[in-house]
């Protein structure tokens, strides 16, 4: 197999250094860049077209799932490995629905991370200790969605759809305590449009109110606590 080019995206210097130290000793892996934020990560992926990008879910500006979705939308041939401390089944499903090639806890063993990188560079998908081709991943996703889908949402094929970029943007403002009217002013859209988006957000996350939606976003690492203080 040819040399695997890798981009590292994480805003914690010690973690980034640890990953770098693991990868530099591998003859078939070349680090082509590092960055600390989601928007910078997206630009580096566009510029350098790495075979693999290691991306933290909880990033400044754009989170890792948003970066993944945008890379897929732009049809960039970079496999995204999401790294996170938020290891629960719903987060994993959101990651793969967005287009991630692998999802790893940040306490992954160094040797396992190297194996993950090599597997996704070959076009495979890694879920825990399992390696899948596209058909296998589709079957796993189908089983997973059925497992977590709420009983009253049976039959709703869109029940587990990740939030759109605009919905995520609105949810970020919600976590900062802004009202619908204030969000409308910030985004330059109508109050009714914000209300429509909020209805969609509550439906997709299966929560009852804005507070629960904000807690959901924070618990899953979609929004940073420091963002709420701006």
FIPANU-990359 format. One record per residue: residue number from 0; x, y, z of N, C-alpha, C, O in turn. Coordinates in Angstrom, 3 decimals. Example, Ala and Ser with C-alpha at 12.3 -4.5 7.8 and 13.67 -1.06 7.14 Angstrom:
2
resi:n.px:n.py:n.pz:ca.px:ca.py:ca.pz:c.px:c.py:c.pz:o.px:o.py:o.pz
0:13.190:-5.690:7.800:12.300:-4.500:7.800:13.200:-3.300:7.800:14.236:-3.319:8.465
1:12.850:-2.250:7.080:13.670:-1.060:7.140:12.900:0.030:7.870:13.409:1.138:8.039
This chain:
230
resi:n.px:n.py:n.pz:ca.px:ca.py:ca.pz:c.px:c.py:c.pz:o.px:o.py:o.pz
0:0.842:-1.208:0.000:0.000:0.000:0.000:0.869:1.247:0.000:1.913:1.286:0.651
1:0.429:2.272:-0.738:1.224:3.490:-0.803:1.139:4.256:0.508:0.309:3.959:1.367
2:2.010:5.242:0.645:2.076:6.037:1.871:0.732:6.704:2.168:0.084:7.244:1.271
3:0.322:6.659:3.438:-0.953:7.228:3.862:-0.720:8.630:4.414:-0.009:8.794:5.406
4:-1.311:9.641:3.784:-1.196:11.023:4.259:-2.287:11.283:5.290:-3.447:10.920:5.097
5:-1.888:11.924:6.395:-2.814:12.108:7.522:-2.803:13.557:7.998:-1.750:14.183:8.114
6:-3.996:14.071:8.269:-4.173:15.392:8.883:-4.664:15.181:10.310:-5.564:14.373:10.542
7:-4.076:15.908:11.275:-4.472:15.804:12.676:-5.203:17.077:13.080:-4.690:18.183:12.907
8:-6.421:16.906:13.626:-7.233:18.070:14.007:-7.689:17.914:15.456:-8.557:17.095:15.758
9:-7.098:18.705:16.342:-7.464:18.680:17.753:-6.903:19.929:18.407:-5.781:20.334:18.104
10:-7.673:20.553:19.308:-7.196:21.801:19.900:-6.495:21.599:21.248:-6.200:22.570:21.946
11:-6.228:20.340:21.612:-5.463:20.055:22.824:-4.027:19.703:22.436:-3.795:18.634:21.871
12:-3.063:20.571:22.723:-1.679:20.357:22.274:-1.082:19.029:22.722:-0.382:18.374:21.949
13:-1.347:18.628:23.950:-0.757:17.384:24.446:-1.322:16.176:23.706:-0.583:15.247:23.380
14:-2.612:16.184:23.444:-3.200:15.063:22.709:-2.665:15.025:21.281:-2.335:13.959:20.760
15:-2.584:16.201:20.653:-2.068:16.276:19.288:-0.630:15.776:19.233:-0.251:15.061:18.306
16:0.168:16.155:20.229:1.564:15.704:20.281:1.634:14.192:20.449:2.472:13.528:19.838
17:0.746:13.654:21.283:0.742:12.211:21.487:0.422:11.460:20.204:1.072:10.463:19.889
18:-0.569:11.928:19.465:-0.926:11.296:18.197:0.229:11.413:17.211:0.571:10.456:16.517
19:0.825:12.604:17.162:1.958:12.808:16.254:3.091:11.832:16.563:3.664:11.234:15.652
20:3.415:11.670:17.846:4.503:10.777:18.241:4.231:9.326:17.854:5.151:8.581:17.517
21:2.967:8.937:17.905:2.601:7.578:17.500:2.791:7.393:16.001:3.297:6.362:15.559
22:2.389:8.383:15.224:2.363:8.218:13.771:3.719:8.404:13.098:3.990:7.784:12.070
23:4.576:9.254:13.669:5.850:9.527:12.990:6.748:8.287:12.926:7.644:8.214:12.085
24:6.514:7.329:13.796:7.352:6.124:13.796:6.885:5.083:12.781:7.539:4.058:12.588
25:5.742:5.356:12.131:5.201:4.430:11.140:5.694:4.813:9.748:5.440:5.921:9.276
26:6.406:3.887:9.090:7.023:4.200:7.797:6.006:4.493:6.693:6.299:5.232:5.752
27:4.820:3.915:6.811:3.828:4.076:5.743:2.840:5.204:6.006:1.864:5.352:5.271
28:3.081:6.003:7.046:2.171:7.104:7.375:2.933:8.423:7.377:4.012:8.528:7.959
29:2.362:9.425:6.723:2.984:10.749:6.663:2.002:11.805:7.143:0.901:11.921:6.604
30:2.391:12.574:8.147:1.556:13.668:8.644:1.741:14.872:7.722:2.854:15.367:7.549
31:0.641:15.333:7.137:0.735:16.435:6.170:0.234:17.758:6.734:0.301:18.786:6.061
32:-0.262:17.737:7.956:-0.726:18.988:8.555:-1.393:18.771:9.892:-1.807:17.661:10.228
33:-1.493:19.855:10.654:-2.181:19.849:11.939:-2.929:21.168:12.079:-2.498:22.199:11.562
34:-4.041:21.121:12.776:-4.775:22.353:13.062:-5.637:22.160:14.294:-5.736:21.055:14.826
35:-6.261:23.242:14.746:-6.959:23.212:16.028:-8.443:23.535:15.941:-9.134:23.466:16.957
36:-8.955:23.883:14.775:-10.364:24.262:14.672:-11.026:23.628:13.467:-10.360:23.188:12.529
37:-12.361:23.587:13.508:-13.108:22.947:12.450:-13.013:23.646:11.107:-12.856:22.989:10.078
38:-13.104:24.970:11.100:-13.049:25.674:9.815:-11.666:25.564:9.173:-11.549:25.423:7.956
39:-10.612:25.631:10.005:-9.261:25.452:9.477:-9.068:24.024:8.970:-8.383:23.806:7.971
40:-9.666:23.057:9.654:-9.570:21.663:9.223:-10.178:21.482:7.843:-9.605:20.816:6.981
41:-11.343:22.081:7.644:-12.015:21.956:6.351:-11.171:22.548:5.235:-11.081:21.973:4.150
42:-10.549:23.698:5.494:-9.712:24.324:4.475:-8.482:23.481:4.173:-8.084:23.364:3.014
43:-7.873:22.889:5.204:-6.697:22.034:4.990:-7.058:20.768:4.218:-6.283:20.299:3.384
44:-8.231:20.220:4.499:-8.675:19.051:3.740:-8.838:19.419:2.272:-8.457:18.652:1.388
45:-9.401:20.591:2.017:-9.547:21.043:0.628:-8.198:21.235:-0.048:-8.013:20.853:-1.203
46:-7.253:21.831:0.680:-5.957:22.179:0.092:-5.040:20.969:-0.079:-4.396:20.815:-1.117
47:-4.983:20.111:0.944:-4.001:19.024:0.955:-4.559:17.676:0.535:-3.801:16.768:0.193
48:-5.892:17.536:0.560:-6.536:16.288:0.158:-5.875:15.062:0.821:-5.482:14.131:0.118
49:-5.748:15.047:2.137:-5.131:13.890:2.801:-5.990:12.644:2.622:-7.202:12.743:2.432
50:-5.365:11.481:2.683:-6.134:10.248:2.597:-6.999:10.060:3.835:-8.110:9.535:3.755
51:-6.472:10.498:4.994:-7.175:10.332:6.264:-7.061:11.612:7.087:-6.002:12.238:7.122
52:-8.150:12.000:7.747:-8.113:13.119:8.693:-8.600:12.622:10.044:-9.696:12.070:10.148
53:-7.789:12.815:11.080:-8.164:12.495:12.449:-8.768:13.757:13.045:-8.067:14.754:13.217
54:-10.050:13.730:13.359:-10.774:14.953:13.727:-11.494:14.769:15.064:-12.292:13.847:15.233
55:-11.198:15.658:16.002:-11.914:15.663:17.275:-13.355:16.110:17.037:-13.601:17.018:16.243
56:-14.304:15.476:17.721:-15.702:15.892:17.584:-15.916:17.286:18.158:-16.636:18.094:17.572
57:-15.304:17.571:19.285:-15.559:18.818:20.012:-14.501:19.857:19.667:-13.470:19.961:20.332
58:-14.779:20.635:18.602:-13.822:21.613:18.089:-14.398:23.026:18.133:-15.617:23.197:18.127
59:-13.528:24.044:18.177:-14.003:25.421:18.020:-14.545:25.635:16.600:-14.144:24.946:15.662
60:-15.428:26.565:16.461:-16.065:26.991:15.207:-17.002:25.912:14.670:-18.199:25.962:14.953
61:-16.509:24.954:13.917:-17.311:23.838:13.434:-16.935:22.593:14.230:-15.751:22.348:14.463
62:-17.925:21.800:14.652:-17.559:20.563:15.336:-17.206:19.483:14.314:-17.403:19.657:13.112
63:-16.687:18.379:14.814:-16.184:17.344:13.921:-17.225:16.737:13.008:-16.927:16.390:11.866
64:-18.464:16.604:13.508:-19.527:16.037:12.679:-19.892:17.005:11.556:-20.171:16.577:10.435
65:-19.891:18.297:11.847:-20.148:19.288:10.798:-19.048:19.259:9.738:-19.332:19.338:8.542
66:-17.806:19.146:10.172:-16.690:19.051:9.221:-16.858:17.822:8.336:-16.687:17.886:7.118
67:-17.194:16.705:8.969:-17.380:15.457:8.218:-18.456:15.607:7.159:-18.270:15.225:6.004
68:-19.586:16.169:7.570:-20.699:16.320:6.630:-20.308:17.212:5.449:-20.705:16.946:4.314
69:-19.534:18.266:5.710:-19.143:19.173:4.640:-18.138:18.525:3.691:-18.205:18.731:2.479
70:-17.214:17.749:4.236:-16.245:17.026:3.393:-16.979:16.073:2.461:-16.651:15.976:1.279
71:-17.968:15.373:2.993:-18.759:14.455:2.173:-19.552:15.230:1.122:-19.621:14.814:-0.034
72:-20.150:16.355:1.521:-20.948:17.152:0.581:-20.106:17.668:-0.582:-20.589:17.782:-1.708
73:-18.835:17.980:-0.294:-17.945:18.486:-1.343:-17.258:17.360:-2.120:-16.441:17.615:-3.004
74:-17.595:16.124:-1.783:-17.062:14.943:-2.484:-15.532:14.900:-2.451:-14.885:14.538:-3.433
75:-14.977:15.274:-1.310:-13.522:15.191:-1.130:-13.187:13.785:-0.660:-13.805:13.266:0.269
76:-12.217:13.181:-1.301:-11.905:11.776:-1.030:-10.963:11.637:0.166:-9.863:11.098:0.045
77:-11.408:12.127:1.311:-10.654:12.017:2.566:-11.496:11.243:3.567:-12.645:11.602:3.824
78:-10.934:10.190:4.129:-11.645:9.407:5.137:-11.518:10.103:6.486:-10.411:10.406:6.932
79:-12.645:10.356:7.131:-12.648:11.055:8.414:-12.730:10.055:9.565:-13.657:9.249:9.638
80:-11.755:10.119:10.453:-11.778:9.337:11.688:-12.104:10.310:12.818:-11.299:11.186:13.132
81:-13.263:10.165:13.422:-13.670:11.053:14.505:-13.157:10.518:15.838:-13.317:9.339:16.155
82:-12.546:11.399:16.601:-12.004:11.061:17.919:-12.789:11.823:18.974:-13.024:13.022:18.824
83:-13.195:11.145:20.034:-14.059:11.819:20.992:-14.034:11.167:22.361:-13.689:9.995:22.514
84:-14.411:11.961:23.350:-14.586:11.446:24.706:-16.049:11.092:24.945:-16.384:10.536:25.991
85:-16.933:11.407:23.982:-18.362:11.167:24.132:-18.722:9.869:23.423:-19.162:9.878:22.274
86:-18.531:8.755:24.118:-18.650:7.450:23.487:-19.990:6.807:23.835:-20.067:5.995:24.757
87:-21.048:7.165:23.101:-22.341:6.516:23.297:-22.924:6.166:21.935:-22.499:6.710:20.916
88:-23.885:5.269:21.919:-24.352:4.707:20.663:-24.987:5.760:19.756:-24.815:5.702:18.538
89:-25.719:6.726:20.327:-26.347:7.733:19.482:-25.301:8.612:18.798:-25.430:8.943:17.620
90:-24.260:8.986:19.552:-23.200:9.797:18.967:-22.503:9.036:17.839:-22.187:9.613:16.799
91:-22.263:7.739:18.049:-21.619:6.925:17.013:-22.476:6.892:15.758:-21.966:7.043:14.649
92:-23.776:6.695:15.931:-24.668:6.655:14.779:-24.694:7.992:14.038:-24.673:8.022:12.808
93:-24.740:9.094:14.783:-24.693:10.416:14.141:-23.408:10.571:13.327:-23.426:11.123:12.227
94:-22.303:10.083:13.870:-21.013:10.206:13.189:-21.021:9.487:11.842:-20.595:10.045:10.831
95:-21.508:8.251:11.837:-21.500:7.486:10.585:-22.583:7.954:9.620:-22.402:7.881:8.404
96:-23.702:8.433:10.149:-24.713:9.003:9.267:-24.183:10.251:8.569:-24.574:10.555:7.442
97:-23.290:10.972:9.247:-22.690:12.167:8.649:-21.652:11.820:7.593:-21.321:12.654:6.751
98:-21.136:10.593:7.632:-20.160:10.175:6.629:-18.796:9.814:7.160:-17.858:9.666:6.377
99:-18.650:9.663:8.476:-17.357:9.283:9.043:-16.974:7.873:8.615:-17.835:7.027:8.376
100:-15.669:7.634:8.522:-15.171:6.302:8.186:-14.858:5.493:9.434:-14.811:4.264:9.383
101:-14.643:6.176:10.559:-14.369:5.493:11.826:-14.672:6.429:12.974:-14.714:7.649:12.812
102:-14.883:5.835:14.140:-15.202:6.601:15.339:-14.446:5.947:16.488:-14.659:4.772:16.786
103:-13.567:6.702:17.132:-12.720:6.135:18.179:-12.772:6.967:19.443:-12.820:8.196:19.381
104:-12.761:6.317:20.571:-12.601:7.002:21.836:-11.180:7.539:21.913:-10.262:6.953:21.340
105:-10.994:8.647:22.617:-9.666:9.251:22.711:-8.686:8.406:23.533:-7.482:8.661:23.515
106:-9.192:7.415:24.243:-8.274:6.546:24.978:-7.921:5.290:24.178:-7.475:4.291:24.742
107:-8.126:5.350:22.855:-7.778:4.235:21.988:-6.290:3.910:22.113:-5.457:4.806:22.247
108:-5.971:2.616:22.067:-4.571:2.195:22.117:-3.848:2.674:20.861:-4.422:2.650:19.772
109:-2.589:3.111:20.999:-1.843:3.613:19.833:-1.842:2.650:18.646:-2.064:3.059:17.507
110:-1.591:1.373:18.920:-1.558:0.396:17.827:-2.898:0.261:17.136:-2.962:0.074:15.921
111:-3.981:0.357:17.918:-5.328:0.266:17.344:-5.603:1.476:16.450:-6.209:1.328:15.389
112:-5.166:2.676:16.864:-5.376:3.866:16.045:-4.656:3.729:14.707:-5.199:4.099:13.666
113:-3.447:3.202:14.734:-2.696:2.990:13.490:-3.449:2.017:12.587:-3.545:2.237:11.379
114:-3.982:0.944:13.166:-4.758:-0.021:12.375:-5.989:0.638:11.768:-6.327:0.388:10.611
115:-6.661:1.484:12.554:-7.844:2.187:12.055:-7.478:3.044:10.849:-8.178:3.030:9.836
116:-6.386:3.786:10.958:-5.945:4.659:9.859:-5.695:3.835:8.600:-6.129:4.220:7.514
117:-5.013:2.724:8.731:-4.705:1.893:7.561:-5.972:1.306:6.954:-6.100:1.228:5.732
118:-6.900:0.897:7.796:-8.143:0.307:7.285:-8.991:1.324:6.538:-9.495:1.029:5.454
119:-9.157:2.521:7.101:-9.999:3.509:6.404:-9.314:4.006:5.139:-9.986:4.372:4.175
120:-7.978:4.023:5.130:-7.251:4.418:3.920:-7.490:3.415:2.791:-7.391:3.761:1.614
121:-7.802:2.186:3.156:-8.107:1.144:2.161:-9.578:1.159:1.746:-9.992:0.382:0.886
122:-10.358:2.038:2.354:-11.755:2.139:1.976:-12.725:1.430:2.900:-13.913:1.335:2.596
123:-12.231:0.926:4.034:-13.098:0.239:4.983:-13.609:1.202:6.051:-13.172:2.349:6.137
124:-14.536:0.713:6.856:-15.122:1.475:7.961:-14.864:0.720:9.253:-14.935:-0.508:9.286
125:-14.568:1.450:10.312:-14.243:0.812:11.584:-15.214:1.274:12.655:-15.332:2.465:12.940
126:-15.907:0.309:13.241:-16.847:0.559:14.329:-16.398:-0.293:15.516:-16.580:-1.510:15.508
127:-15.820:0.332:16.524:-15.283:-0.444:17.638:-14.166:-1.352:17.154:-13.180:-0.887:16.581
128:-14.324:-2.637:17.384:-13.331:-3.612:16.937:-13.709:-4.253:15.610:-13.030:-5.166:15.141
129:-14.796:-3.774:15.003:-15.282:-4.372:13.766:-14.854:-3.539:12.554:-14.875:-2.309:12.591
130:-14.470:-4.228:11.489:-14.115:-3.579:10.226:-15.155:-3.990:9.186:-15.389:-5.180:8.975
131:-15.775:-3.008:8.539:-16.848:-3.284:7.583:-16.519:-2.714:6.206:-15.775:-1.742:6.077
132:-17.099:-3.349:5.171:-17.168:-2.696:3.870:-18.452:-1.877:3.861:-19.150:-1.826:4.873
133:-18.782:-1.228:2.729:-19.951:-0.353:2.702:-21.242:-1.105:3.024:-22.080:-0.605:3.774
134:-21.403:-2.298:2.463:-22.618:-3.070:2.711:-22.737:-3.434:4.187:-23.819:-3.355:4.768
135:-21.628:-3.830:4.786:-21.634:-4.182:6.202:-21.968:-2.995:7.078:-22.703:-3.124:8.058
136:-21.422:-1.816:6.722:-21.718:-0.610:7.495:-23.196:-0.250:7.381:-23.821:0.126:8.373
137:-23.753:-0.363:6.188:-25.173:-0.045:6.000:-26.044:-0.935:6.873:-27.013:-0.466:7.470
138:-25.704:-2.217:6.950:-26.473:-3.141:7.790:-26.333:-2.771:9.257:-27.312:-2.797:10.002
139:-25.112:-2.425:9.677:-24.885:-2.035:11.072:-25.669:-0.776:11.416:-26.275:-0.692:12.485
140:-25.662:0.206:10.513:-26.410:1.441:10.740:-27.905:1.164:10.866:-28.572:1.722:11.737
141:-28.421:0.316:10.008:-29.839:-0.011:10.047:-30.220:-0.641:11.376:-31.239:-0.287:11.968
142:-29.408:-1.571:11.840:-29.680:-2.201:13.132:-29.582:-1.182:14.270:-30.391:-1.194:15.197
143:-28.584:-0.304:14.186:-28.373:0.674:15.246:-29.491:1.683:15.340:-29.927:2.027:16.438
144:-29.964:2.163:14.200:-31.046:3.137:14.198:-32.310:2.528:14.788:-33.016:3.187:15.551
145:-32.601:1.282:14.444:-33.776:0.628:14.992:-33.659:0.471:16.505:-34.660:0.544:17.219
146:-32.454:0.258:16.986:-32.248:0.054:18.419:-32.532:1.318:19.219:-33.149:1.255:20.282
147:-32.086:2.465:18.715:-32.219:3.704:19.486:-33.473:4.501:19.165:-33.807:5.447:19.879
148:-34.170:4.129:18.098:-35.360:4.889:17.723:-36.417:4.786:18.825:-36.672:3.698:19.341
149:-37.031:5.914:19.187:-38.049:5.927:20.229:-39.307:5.225:19.726:-39.633:5.314:18.542
150:-40.014:4.529:20.612:-41.192:3.774:20.176:-42.213:4.613:19.420:-42.782:4.142:18.436
151:-42.460:5.859:19.863:-43.487:6.655:19.200:-43.028:7.202:17.853:-43.795:7.858:17.148
152:-41.765:6.927:17.496:-41.287:7.380:16.188:-41.221:6.242:15.183:-40.709:6.436:14.080
153:-41.720:5.061:15.528:-41.684:3.932:14.605:-42.336:4.306:13.279:-43.410:4.905:13.234
154:-41.657:3.935:12.213:-42.169:4.203:10.887:-41.708:5.522:10.315:-41.917:5.786:9.131
155:-41.082:6.361:11.132:-40.575:7.651:10.657:-39.151:7.470:10.161:-38.222:7.365:10.961
156:-38.974:7.432:8.856:-37.659:7.124:8.295:-36.656:8.227:8.559:-35.452:8.004:8.437
157:-37.131:9.426:8.922:-36.215:10.519:9.182:-35.944:10.708:10.669:-35.383:11.724:11.079
158:-36.349:9.715:11.484:-36.271:9.884:12.941:-34.858:10.067:13.450:-34.648:10.648:14.515
159:-33.890:9.577:12.701:-32.518:9.680:13.208:-31.653:10.498:12.260:-30.499:10.147:12.015
160:-32.187:11.559:11.738:-31.450:12.427:10.832:-30.648:13.456:11.627:-31.229:14.167:12.447
161:-29.335:13.561:11.414:-28.552:14.597:12.102:-29.040:15.984:11.715:-29.667:16.164:10.671
162:-28.754:16.939:12.546:-29.193:18.304:12.285:-28.487:18.895:11.070:-27.330:18.582:10.790
163:-29.203:19.746:10.362:-28.623:20.457:9.232:-27.674:21.537:9.754:-27.732:21.880:10.935
164:-26.807:22.078:8.902:-25.908:23.153:9.345:-26.661:24.347:9.943:-26.213:24.910:10.942
165:-27.791:24.745:9.356:-28.561:25.866:9.885:-29.169:25.510:11.243:-29.179:26.339:12.153
166:-29.671:24.294:11.385:-30.230:23.865:12.669:-29.156:23.828:13.750:-29.405:24.200:14.896
167:-27.963:23.377:13.377:-26.860:23.351:14.340:-26.485:24.777:14.753:-26.182:25.030:15.919
168:-26.506:25.699:13.800:-26.184:27.089:14.087:-27.198:27.681:15.071:-26.826:28.375:16.017
169:-28.467:27.400:14.837:-29.506:27.885:15.739:-29.355:27.258:17.120:-29.522:27.937:18.133
170:-29.040:25.970:17.165:-28.869:25.296:18.453:-27.701:25.887:19.241:-27.750:25.947:20.470
171:-26.664:26.319:18.549:-25.538:26.967:19.230:-25.993:28.256:19.919:-25.573:28.552:21.038
172:-26.850:29.015:19.243:-27.375:30.237:19.857:-28.292:29.910:21.038:-28.312:30.629:22.037
173:-29.053:28.814:20.913:-29.929:28.406:22.016:-29.114:28.117:23.269:-29.517:28.491:24.371
174:-27.974:27.456:23.110:-27.145:27.120:24.269:-26.545:28.369:24.911:-26.109:28.324:26.061
175:-26.518:29.485:24.176:-26.033:30.742:24.744:-27.147:31.537:25.424:-26.907:32.604:25.988
176:-28.377:30.997:25.363:-29.488:31.635:26.054:-30.265:32.631:25.230:-31.080:33.366:25.787
177:-30.050:32.692:23.911:-30.761:33.650:23.075:-32.185:33.180:22.798:-32.427:31.982:22.652
178:-33.120:34.112:22.725:-34.507:33.810:22.375:-34.620:33.641:20.863:-33.686:33.948:20.123
179:-35.776:33.148:20.411:-35.995:32.999:18.976:-35.856:34.335:18.244:-35.275:34.397:17.161
180:-36.398:35.415:18.848:-36.308:36.733:18.212:-34.856:37.194:18.113:-34.443:37.754:17.097
181:-34.087:36.957:19.172:-32.672:37.352:19.161:-31.884:36.546:18.139:-31.000:37.079:17.469
182:-32.204:35.268:18.020:-31.530:34.424:17.027:-31.867:34.916:15.621:-31.000:34.958:14.748
183:-33.117:35.282:15.409:-33.530:35.781:14.095:-32.728:37.017:13.708:-32.312:37.152:12.558
184:-32.510:37.915:14.660:-31.722:39.124:14.395:-30.276:38.758:14.064:-29.693:39.290:13.119
185:-29.710:37.854:14.844:-28.314:37.444:14.633:-28.111:36.835:13.249:-27.089:37.074:12.607
186:-29.083:36.052:12.790:-28.931:35.329:11.522:-29.546:36.057:10.331:-29.361:35.648:9.185
187:-30.279:37.141:10.604:-30.902:37.885:9.518:-32.023:37.131:8.851:-32.220:37.248:7.641
188:-32.774:36.343:9.635:-33.904:35.595:9.101:-35.137:35.940:9.937:-35.026:36.619:10.958
189:-36.302:35.478:9.510:-37.527:35.835:10.209:-37.689:35.037:11.502:-37.133:33.953:11.679
190:-38.484:35.634:12.398:-38.803:34.952:13.654:-39.483:33.618:13.383:-39.187:32.630:14.056
191:-40.383:33.568:12.416:-41.109:32.340:12.094:-40.173:31.259:11.572:-40.342:30.077:11.873
192:-39.183:31.675:10.785:-38.220:30.705:10.263:-37.453:30.046:11.406:-37.221:28.837:11.391
193:-37.061:30.848:12.396:-36.369:30.289:13.559:-37.283:29.311:14.288:-36.848:28.230:14.686
194:-38.559:29.690:14.464:-39.509:28.806:15.138:-39.656:27.491:14.386:-39.742:26.428:15.001
195:-39.685:27.558:13.061:-39.796:26.334:12.252:-38.575:25.442:12.448:-38.700:24.225:12.579
196:-37.395:26.058:12.468:-36.172:25.284:12.687:-36.173:24.661:14.084:-35.764:23.512:14.247
197:-36.625:25.404:15.084:-36.660:24.877:16.442:-37.593:23.675:16.533:-37.288:22.701:17.220
198:-38.715:23.740:15.850:-39.638:22.601:15.833:-38.957:21.369:15.243:-39.108:20.260:15.755
199:-38.205:21.575:14.161:-37.493:20.462:13.530:-36.416:19.908:14.458:-36.229:18.694:14.542
200:-35.709:20.796:15.154:-34.647:20.368:16.078:-35.236:19.511:17.197:-34.707:18.443:17.505
201:-36.317:19.970:17.797:-36.932:19.214:18.895:-37.408:17.848:18.412:-37.300:16.855:19.132
202:-37.933:17.804:17.193:-38.406:16.539:16.629:-37.246:15.572:16.377:-37.310:14.400:16.748
203:-36.204:16.072:15.753:-35.075:15.205:15.409:-34.359:14.667:16.644:-33.915:13.520:16.659
204:-34.250:15.494:17.673:-33.556:15.075:18.892:-34.500:14.374:19.870:-34.063:13.850:20.894
205:-35.790:14.369:19.550:-36.809:13.756:20.404:-36.745:14.326:21.823:-36.696:13.584:22.804
206:-36.747:15.645:21.909:-36.772:16.329:23.213:-37.984:17.249:23.251:-38.581:17.547:22.216
207:-38.343:17.698:24.450:-39.594:18.432:24.616:-39.445:19.949:24.552:-40.402:20.651:24.228
208:-38.247:20.460:24.860:-38.116:21.916:24.882:-36.687:22.341:24.562:-35.804:21.507:24.365
209:-36.481:23.651:24.515:-35.190:24.230:24.158:-34.097:23.834:25.150:-32.960:23.574:24.756
210:-34.440:23.789:26.423:-33.440:23.443:27.432:-32.917:22.033:27.222:-31.711:21.796:27.292
211:-33.831:21.090:26.962:-33.410:19.716:26.719:-32.553:19.621:25.457:-31.593:18.851:25.411
212:-32.899:20.403:24.440:-32.105:20.403:23.201:-30.693:20.912:23.466:-29.720:20.360:22.953
213:-30.586:21.976:24.275:-29.272:22.530:24.604:-28.442:21.531:25.397:-27.252:21.358:25.133
214:-29.069:20.873:26.368:-28.357:19.864:27.167:-27.877:18.716:26.281:-26.760:18.225:26.444
215:-28.721:18.294:25.348:-28.363:17.220:24.415:-27.115:17.606:23.611:-26.181:16.817:23.468
216:-27.123:18.832:23.093:-25.992:19.295:22.284:-24.711:19.355:23.097:-23.648:18.962:22.615
217:-24.804:19.846:24.327:-23.620:19.944:25.190:-23.124:18.567:25.593:-21.918:18.316:25.602
218:-24.052:17.666:25.929:-23.659:16.328:26.379:-22.961:15.545:25.282:-22.078:14.737:25.567
219:-23.340:15.771:24.041:-22.746:15.049:22.928:-21.539:15.765:22.325:-20.961:15.296:21.345
220:-21.161:16.901:22.912:-19.968:17.590:22.423:-20.173:18.367:21.146:-19.201:18.733:20.486
221:-21.437:18.632:20.774:-21.697:19.388:19.553:-21.435:20.870:19.750:-21.097:21.579:18.802
222:-21.590:21.335:20.972:-21.407:22.746:21.307:-20.497:22.824:22.510:-20.604:22.014:23.430
223:-19.588:23.809:22.511:-18.647:23.967:23.621:-19.221:24.853:24.707:-19.919:25.830:24.432
224:-18.917:24.497:25.944:-19.400:25.291:27.068:-18.955:26.747:26.976:-19.722:27.645:27.323
225:-17.712:26.999:26.508:-17.241:28.370:26.424:-18.019:29.171:25.404:-18.067:30.399:25.485
226:-18.641:28.481:24.426:-19.463:29.194:23.459:-20.643:29.874:24.131:-21.125:30.898:23.647
227:-21.116:29.317:25.245:-22.288:29.872:25.905:-21.980:31.154:26.638:-22.898:31.827:27.107
228:-20.718:31.512:26.752:-20.334:32.691:27.520:-19.963:33.864:26.633:-19.567:34.917:27.134
229:-20.085:33.701:25.321:-19.689:34.777:24.420:-20.739:35.880:24.421:-20.584:36.880:23.720
